């Protein structure tokens, strides 16, 4: 099993084999979870895009046909 060294800043570089197994790349986050038996588990902390569905609501601004025609007339007159 691969191992790593903890730096003076408390940082650890995950060995390549572990990064590949977890499917993490630079910039990804990992989570450290403690199980009931005291074992520490390292898991990728990825977000499925579908989990974000509906989080941000689009700003819908209604435009009438009259507004569109007016905008066309304005642009056509200045061209």
C-alpha positions, 0 to 999 in steps of 0.5 A: 500500500502506498504511503505519504509523508506529512509536511510541517504544514500538515500537508500530504501529497496523495500518491499517484496510485491513490489519486487514480483509484479515487479519481481525483485530479488537481483542484479536486477536494477529498473528505476525511471521514471517521468510522465508528471503529475509529478508522479514517476513510479518505473519499473524493468530495465530488459534486454531481452536477444534477445535485446543483439542479435548481440551486440557481434560478434564472432571471427571466425577464419577459419581453413583449413583441412590442418591445422586440419591434421597438428594439429592431426599429431603434437598431435599424434607424441607427445602422 
